[in-house]
Amino acid sequence: MLDYLGTTLLDLIHGDPDKVDNISGIAIHDPMDEPELPNNALVLGVGVQGPYEITRLLHTLGGHRAAGLVVRAPVPDDERIRAASRHSGTALLSLTRGASWSQLAALLRSVLAEGTVGGVGPGTLAGMPSGDLFAIANAVAALLDAPITIEDRNHRVLAFSNRQDEADPSRVATILGRQAPEWITQRHEAHGVFRELYTTDHPVYSGPIDAANLPRVAIAVRAGDEVLGFIWAIAPGPLTAEREKALQEAAQVVALELLGIRAGADVSRRVRTDLVGTALEGGPGAAEALVRLGLVEQTTVVMACALKEQASDDQAESHVRLADERQRLANALSLHLSVVDSRSATALIGEVCYGIVPIVRSEKDAEDRAVRIAKNFLDRTGDRVTGVIGVGSPANDVAGLASSRLAAERALRVLRSRRSGRLRVARISDIHVDWLLLELGGIVAAEGNEPIGPLARLIAYDTAHSSRLVETLQVWLDTFGDVSKASARLAVHPNTLRYRLRRVVEIGGIDLDDAESRFAAMLQLRLMLPPITSGRSMAEGGEP
């Protein structure tokens, strides 16, 4: 049930669904009557609310060995409810706000009726063929005596019936393009058709949009308050009451089918994500995961792909935008790697999309080929997607795969930092020093260490006098003590730079002729301060 309907209609609040072997039927709770329920019934608690009512009903249903109780969301967060669900062995689920109990009952019974209703084959739902939207479209067309299309909420054609030769030019254009032309949807929007479809469960009649096209009847395909799509029928006029009812029932069947397709995709994605995650962890189940992924006895390389770190003022908006971009990047990488090798396995885990890529080359060339694959992918995505990819080491077994993941993650961490510049693909061997600096920086930040010694004195002096001694020292060290290059980068005269360096020695107490002192200063600057990206002119103020 949860796989079919997902979180669109039902949420599991308490209980373990794996303990329920089967659901024998659907029952509606009647507070005025003692329930007579078969074992493992799913009970719809219409009107049941509040901790006391829910707790009492859970205990009652436990005595009848009910599989679960559904109540209207939101469910109170109450320890009595949790204890009652645990003690009774009855799972508690919530029905999303806006969904109708009658629709839920119809959908649940359709699931249970699949293959069990007399005279109905195992491949049907409520008497209509399941698993094939085109077969359902033909069945609906026969009921309405009209050619129909089934479209998603973005007006893309999912299926269409036969008899489209009886339709009009706009229907032909819709089917050939597999999507309703924009001018047609704009006409329907202008006439309020979609506004009415989104606010009613009944079929909506729409007159011809122009002289060349025929009138239509449409109905929204719903799961609770979510519109999944639409059924469009060519019809000379409003439907009869009998055909209206048939179209409403067909919309419920199509809703269940679309939920099943969505649930199937979600389940498949979750299973594959779990397998990739298990394989990358290198634990007891890693070998079995590789077998199920078809990657056993293969030389593979792990890629870790993510968006480069970005700052944003609107944290809420940024979170939603980044989640969408992350999913698009993961989908694109999955498609790219599947073209490279159909055995490639990808999964988005947290903020990182991992790819396990079989490399049909010698182990020596594996990393180079993986780098070329990664660069080719990012070249195709262009600059609109700020993706970066860390490439791991070649792996021939479970332990090697875990090591490859670790190497890819380390390279990715450097690439996502602001110190990596425009570099987008790297192996850990390419940027090992940068990774070490990031690791040290993380330790320093975690322990709350502050600059000490000469650097601390220079920072304090700059803060008090608006001077630029720290910046001068950092640029001078970065240019290996080359006065000409350092002064050009800071946009100051070489004599000004020499004066500042004397002040660095005087105020900071640092010996710039000593290699150890220079190294200590450079390390502190790298770990505790942001890199210098550009200089300022003398006109910007502050001490020279």
C-alpha positions in Angstrom: 0.0 0.0 0.0 2.7 2.4 1.0 4.7 1.7 -2.2 1.7 2.3 -4.4 0.4 5.4 -2.7 3.6 6.8 -1.2 3.5 10.0 0.7 1.0 11.5 -1.8 -1.8 10.1 0.3 -0.5 8.1 3.2 2.3 8.5 5.7 3.4 5.9 8.2 3.3 7.5 11.7 3.9 4.5 14.0 4.4 0.8 13.6 6.5 -1.6 11.5 4.9 -2.4 8.0 7.2 -5.4 7.6 5.3 -7.2 10.4 2.1 -7.1 8.3 2.0 -10.2 6.1 -1.1 -9.1 4.1 -4.1 -6.8 4.2 -7.3 -8.7 4.1 -9.7 -5.8 3.4 -10.7 -2.2 4.0 -13.1 -1.3 6.8 -14.6 2.1 7.9 -14.7 2.7 11.6 -18.2 3.3 13.0 -18.1 4.7 16.6 -21.8 3.6 17.2 -21.2 -0.1 16.4 -18.9 -2.8 17.7 -16.5 -3.6 14.9 -16.6 -7.0 13.2 -13.3 -7.1 11.3 -11.4 -9.9 9.5 -7.8 -10.3 10.7 -5.3 -7.9 9.1 -7.9 -5.3 8.1 -6.9 -1.7 7.3 -9.4 0.5 9.2 -10.3 4.0 8.0 -10.8 6.1 11.2 -13.1 8.7 9.7 -13.6 11.6 12.2 -11.2 10.0 14.7 -9.0 12.7 16.2 -7.1 13.6 19.4 -4.8 11.4 21.5 -7.6 9.9 23.6 -9.8 8.7 20.6 -6.8 7.5 18.6 -5.3 5.6 21.6 -8.6 4.0 22.5 -9.3 2.8 19.0 -5.8 1.4 18.6 -6.3 -0.7 21.7 -9.7 -1.9 20.4 -8.3 -2.8 17.0 -5.4 -4.6 18.6 -8.0 -7.1 19.9 -9.2 -7.7 16.4 -5.7 -8.1 15.0 -6.1 -5.2 12.6 -3.2 -4.4 10.3 -3.5 -0.7 10.6 -5.5 2.4 11.4 -5.7 5.5 9.1 -6.6 8.9 10.6 -6.7 12.3 9.2 -3.4 14.3 9.4 -2.0 15.9 11.4 -1.5 13.3 14.1 -0.7 14.6 17.6 2.8 13.8 18.8 1.8 11.9 21.9 3.6 9.1 23.8 0.2 7.5 24.6 -0.4 7.0 20.8 3.0 5.6 20.3 2.6 3.2 23.2 -0.9 2.1 22.0 0.4 1.4 18.5 3.3 -0.6 19.9 1.2 -2.6 22.4 -1.6 -3.3 20.0 0.6 -4.2 17.1 -1.6 -2.0 14.9 0.2 0.4 12.6 -0.9 4.0 12.5 -1.0 5.9 9.3 -2.2 9.4 8.4 -4.2 10.6 5.4 -3.0 13.8 3.9 -5.1 16.9 4.2 -7.3 17.6 1.2 -7.6 13.9 0.2 -11.1 12.4 0.4 -11.9 9.3 2.3 -14.0 8.0 -0.5 -11.2 8.3 -3.0 -8.8 6.6 -0.6 -11.2 3.8 -0.1 -11.6 3.3 -3.8 -7.9 3.4 -4.5 -7.1 0.9 -1.7 -9.8 -1.5 -2.8 -8.5 -1.3 -6.4 -5.1 -2.4 -5.1 -6.6 -5.2 -3.1 -9.0 -6.2 -5.9 -6.2 -6.6 -8.4 -6.3 -10.3 -9.4 -8.9 -11.3 -6.8 -12.3 -10.1 -8.1 -14.3 -12.8 -9.8 -14.1 -12.6 -13.5 -11.3 -10.1 -13.4 -7.9 -11.2 -14.6 -4.7 -10.6 -12.6 -3.6 -7.8 -15.0 -6.6 -5.5 -14.3 -7.6 -2.8 -11.9 -11.3 -2.3 -11.2 -12.0 -4.2 -14.4 -9.6 -2.2 -16.6 -6.2 -3.4 -17.7 -3.4 -2.4 -15.4 0.3 -1.9 -16.2 -0.5 -0.4 -19.7 -1.8 3.1 -19.9 -2.6 2.6 -23.6 -4.8 -0.3 -22.8 -6.5 1.8 -20.1 -6.9 4.6 -22.6 -8.7 2.3 -25.1 -10.9 1.0 -22.3 -11.9 4.5 -21.3 -12.5 5.4 -25.0 -14.9 2.5 -25.3 -16.8 3.5 -22.2 -17.2 7.1 -23.4 -17.5 6.3 -27.1 -14.8 9.0 -27.8 -11.1 9.2 -28.6 -9.1 10.2 -25.5 -5.6 11.1 -24.3 -4.1 10.7 -20.9 -1.7 13.6 -20.1 0.5 14.4 -17.1 0.0 17.8 -15.3 2.6 19.4 -17.6 0.4 18.3 -20.6 2.7 15.7 -21.9 0.9 12.8 -23.5 1.3 9.6 -21.6 -1.1 7.5 -23.6 -3.8 7.8 -26.2 -6.6 5.6 -27.4 -7.5 4.4 -30.9 -10.0 6.3 -33.1 -7.9 9.4 -33.2 -8.8 9.7 -36.9 -12.2 11.0 -35.5 -10.3 13.9 -33.7 -9.3 17.3 -34.9 -6.1 19.1 -36.0 -5.1 20.1 -32.4 -5.4 16.5 -31.2 -3.3 15.3 -34.1 -0.6 18.0 -33.2 -0.8 16.9 -29.5 -0.2 13.2 -30.3 2.5 13.8 -32.9 4.4 16.2 -30.5 3.6 14.0 -27.5 2.5 17.2 -25.7 -0.3 19.7 -26.0 0.8 22.7 -28.1 1.4 25.8 -26.0 -1.2 27.8 -27.8 -3.9 25.2 -27.0 -3.1 25.2 -23.2 -3.1 29.0 -23.3 -6.5 29.1 -24.9 -7.9 26.7 -22.2 -6.3 28.8 -19.5 -7.8 31.9 -20.9 -11.3 30.3 -20.8 -10.8 29.1 -17.2 -10.8 25.4 -18.1 -7.8 24.6 -16.0 -9.0 26.7 -13.1 -12.2 24.6 -13.0 -10.3 21.3 -13.5 -8.1 22.1 -10.5 -11.1 22.8 -8.2 -13.5 20.0 -9.1 -13.6 16.2 -9.2 -16.2 16.2 -11.9 -15.7 16.3 -15.7 -15.4 19.7 -17.2 -16.9 20.5 -20.6 -15.1 22.9 -22.9 -16.5 24.3 -26.1 -14.4 24.4 -29.4 -11.4 26.7 -29.1 -11.9 27.7 -32.8 -13.8 26.6 -35.9 -11.3 23.9 -36.8 -11.5 22.1 -33.5 -14.0 20.0 -31.7 -15.4 20.4 -28.1 -13.8 18.4 -25.3 -14.6 17.0 -21.9 -11.7 16.7 -19.4 -11.3 15.5 -15.8 -8.4 15.9 -13.4 -6.6 12.7 -12.3 -6.1 13.2 -8.6 -4.4 11.7 -5.6 -5.7 13.6 -2.6 -5.3 17.3 -3.3 -2.5 16.6 -5.8 -3.3 16.7 -9.5 -1.3 14.0 -11.3 -2.6 14.6 -14.8 -5.7 14.8 -17.0 -8.0 12.7 -19.2 -9.1 14.5 -22.4 -12.0 13.2 -24.5 -13.3 14.5 -27.8 -17.0 14.9 -27.2 -19.8 16.7 -29.1 -21.4 17.9 -25.8 -21.5 17.4 -22.0 -21.5 13.7 -21.0 -24.5 11.8 -19.7 -24.7 11.1 -16.0 -23.7 7.5 -16.7 -20.7 8.4 -18.7 -19.7 11.1 -16.2 -19.6 8.4 -13.5 -17.6 6.1 -15.8 -15.0 8.9 -16.5 -14.7 9.6 -12.7 -14.1 5.9 -12.0 -11.6 5.9 -14.9 -9.7 8.8 -13.4 -9.3 6.9 -10.1 -7.9 3.9 -12.0 -5.5 6.2 -13.9 -4.5 7.8 -10.6 -3.6 4.5 -9.1 -1.7 3.5 -12.3 0.3 6.8 -12.2 1.0 6.4 -8.5 2.2 2.8 -9.2 4.5 4.0 -11.9 5.9 6.7 -9.6 6.2 4.3 -6.7 7.9 1.7 -8.9 10.4 4.3 -10.0 10.9 5.5 -6.4 11.3 1.9 -5.1 13.8 1.1 -7.9 15.8 4.3 -7.2 15.8 3.6 -3.4 17.0 0.0 -4.0 19.7 1.0 -6.3 20.8 3.8 -3.9 20.9 1.4 -1.1 23.0 -1.1 -3.2 25.5 1.6 -4.3 25.8 2.9 -0.7 26.3 -0.6 0.7 29.0 -1.4 -2.0 30.8 1.9 -1.3 30.8 1.4 2.5 32.8 -1.8 2.1 31.0 -3.6 5.0 29.7 -7.2 5.2 27.0 -6.7 2.5 29.3 -5.0 0.0 30.2 -8.1 -2.0 26.5 -9.1 -2.3 25.7 -5.5 -3.4 28.3 -5.6 -6.1 26.9 -9.0 -7.4 23.4 -7.5 -7.5 24.7 -4.4 -9.4 26.5 -6.7 -11.9 29.9 -5.2 -11.0 31.6 -8.2 -9.5 35.1 -9.1 -10.9 35.3 -5.7 -12.7 38.0 -3.0 -12.5 36.0 0.0 -11.4 36.6 3.6 -10.5 34.4 5.7 -8.1 33.4 9.2 -9.1 32.1 11.7 -6.6 30.1 14.5 -8.1 28.6 17.6 -6.4 27.8 21.2 -6.9 30.6 23.7 -6.0 30.1 25.6 -2.8 28.0 28.7 -3.3 27.0 31.5 -0.9 23.4 32.7 -0.8 21.5 35.4 1.1 18.1 33.6 1.0 18.8 30.3 2.8 15.4 28.8 2.3 15.3 29.6 -1.4 18.9 28.5 -1.8 18.1 25.1 -0.1 15.2 24.4 -2.6 17.2 25.6 -5.6 20.3 23.5 -4.7 18.2 20.4 -4.1 16.7 20.7 -7.6 20.1 21.4 -9.2 21.6 18.5 -7.3 18.9 16.1 -8.6 19.3 17.4 -12.1 23.1 17.0 -12.0 22.7 13.4 -10.6 20.2 12.5 -13.3 22.5 13.8 -16.0 25.5 12.0 -14.6 23.5 8.8 -14.4 22.5 9.1 -18.1 26.0 10.0 -19.2 27.6 7.0 -17.4 25.0 4.6 -18.6 26.0 5.6 -22.2 29.7 5.1 -21.4 28.9 1.6 -19.9 25.4 0.3 -19.2 26.7 -1.5 -16.1 27.6 1.8 -14.4 25.8 2.4 -11.2 24.9 5.9 -9.8 23.2 7.1 -6.7 22.6 10.5 -5.0 23.5 10.1 -1.4 23.1 13.3 0.6 24.7 16.1 -1.4 27.0 13.8 -3.5 26.2 11.7 -6.5 28.4 8.7 -6.6 29.1 6.8 -9.8 30.8 3.3 -10.0 32.2 3.0 -13.5 33.6 -0.2 -15.0 36.8 0.5 -16.9 37.6 -2.0 -19.6 41.3 -1.0 -19.7 44.4 -1.9 -17.8 44.5 -0.7 -14.2 47.3 1.7 -15.2 45.0 3.6 -17.6 41.8 3.3 -15.5 42.2 6.7 -13.7 43.1 8.6 -16.9 40.1 7.2 -18.7 37.8 8.0 -15.7 39.2 11.6 -15.7 38.4 11.9 -19.4 34.9 10.6 -18.8 34.3 13.1 -16.0 35.7 16.0 -18.0 33.6 15.1 -21.0 30.5 15.1 -18.8 31.2 18.5 -17.3 32.0 19.9 -20.7 28.6 18.8 -21.9 26.8 20.4 -19.0 28.6 23.7 -19.6 29.0 26.6 -17.2 25.3 26.7 -16.2 25.9 23.8 -13.8 28.7 24.4 -11.3 29.5 20.7 -10.9 32.8 19.3 -9.9 34.0 15.6 -9.8 36.5 13.8 -7.7 37.9 10.7 -9.3 39.0 7.7 -7.1 41.6 5.1 -7.6 41.1 1.8 -9.6 39.4 -0.9 -7.6 39.3 -4.7 -8.2 37.5 -5.8 -5.0 35.4 -4.6 -2.1 38.3 -3.2 -0.2 39.6 -1.4 -3.3 36.1 0.1 -3.9 36.0 1.6 -0.4 39.5 3.1 -0.9 38.4 4.5 -4.3 35.4 6.2 -2.7 37.6 7.7 0.0 40.0 9.1 -2.6 37.2 10.5 -4.7 35.6 12.2 -1.7 38.9 13.8 -0.7 39.5 15.1 -4.2 35.9 16.4 -4.2 36.3 18.2 -0.9 39.2 20.2 -2.4 37.3 20.9 -5.6 34.3 22.2 -3.7 36.4 24.6 -1.6 37.0 28.1 -2.7 40.8 27.5 -3.0 40.4 25.2 -6.0 39.9 28.0 -8.6 38.4 26.9 -11.9 39.5 23.2 -11.5 36.5 21.0 -12.0 37.9 17.4 -12.2 40.8 16.0 -10.1 42.3 12.9 -8.6 43.7 13.1 -5.0 47.2 12.6 -6.4 46.7 15.9 -8.4 45.8 18.0 -5.3 47.2 16.1 -2.3 48.8 19.1 -0.7 45.6 21.1 -1.0 43.7 18.3 0.7 46.3 18.1 3.5 45.8 21.9 4.1 42.0 21.5 4.2 42.4 18.6 6.7 44.7 20.7 8.9 42.3 23.7 8.6 39.4 21.5 9.7 41.3 20.4 12.8 42.2 24.0 13.6 38.6 25.2 13.2 37.3 22.2 15.3 39.6 23.1 18.2 38.8 26.8 17.9 42.4 27.8 17.5 43.2 31.5 16.9 46.3 32.9 15.2 49.2 33.2 17.6 52.7 34.7 17.6 53.8 37.1 14.8 50.6 36.6 12.8 48.4 37.5 15.8 50.4 40.7 16.4 50.1 41.7 12.7 46.4 41.2 12.6 45.9 43.2 15.8 48.0 46.1 14.3 46.1 46.0 11.0 42.8 46.2 12.9 43.9 49.1 15.0 45.5 51.1 12.2 43.7 50.1 9.0 47.0 48.9 7.6 47.7 46.0 5.2 50.7 44.3 6.8 49.1 40.8 6.8 48.1 41.1 3.2 51.6 42.3 2.3 53.2 39.3 4.0 50.9 36.8 2.4 51.4 38.2 -1.1 55.2 38.4 -0.6 55.3 34.8 0.5 53.1 33.7 -2.3 55.5 35.3 -4.8 58.6 33.6 -3.3 59.9 37.0 -2.0 59.9 38.6 -5.5 59.5 42.3 -4.7 58.6 43.2 -8.3 55.8 40.6 -8.6 54.5 41.3 -5.1 54.3 45.0 -5.5 52.6 44.6 -8.9 50.0 42.3 -7.4 49.4 44.8 -4.5 49.4 47.8 -6.9 52.1 49.6 -4.9 55.6 50.9 -5.5 58.4 48.5 -4.7 59.8 50.9 -2.2 56.4 50.9 -0.4 56.5 47.1 -0.3 60.0 47.1 1.2 58.8 49.6 3.8 55.9 47.4 4.7 58.1 44.4 5.0 60.3 46.2 7.5 57.2 47.1 9.5 56.2 43.4 9.4 59.5 42.5 10.9 59.3 45.2 13.5 55.7 44.8 14.6 55.3 41.0 14.1 58.7 40.1 15.4 59.2 37.6 12.5 62.6 36.8 10.9 61.9 36.7 7.2 65.4 35.4 6.5 64.6 32.2 8.5 63.0 29.4 6.4 61.2 27.9 9.5 59.7 31.3 10.4 58.5 31.8 6.8 57.0 28.3 6.7 55.2 28.8 10.0 53.7 32.1 8.8 52.7 30.7 5.5 51.0 27.7 7.1 49.0 29.9 9.5 48.0 32.2 6.7 46.8 29.3 4.6 44.9 27.6 7.5 43.3 30.6 9.2 42.8 33.4 6.7 41.1 33.5 3.3 43.4 33.7 0.2 44.3 37.1 -1.2 42.7 37.5 -4.7 43.6 41.0 -5.7 45.4 44.1 -4.4 44.2 47.6 -3.7 45.6 50.9 -4.7 47.1 53.4 -2.3 44.1 55.7 -3.0 41.8 53.2 -1.1 43.1 54.6 2.2 44.8 53.1 5.3 48.4 53.1 6.3 50.9 52.7 3.3 
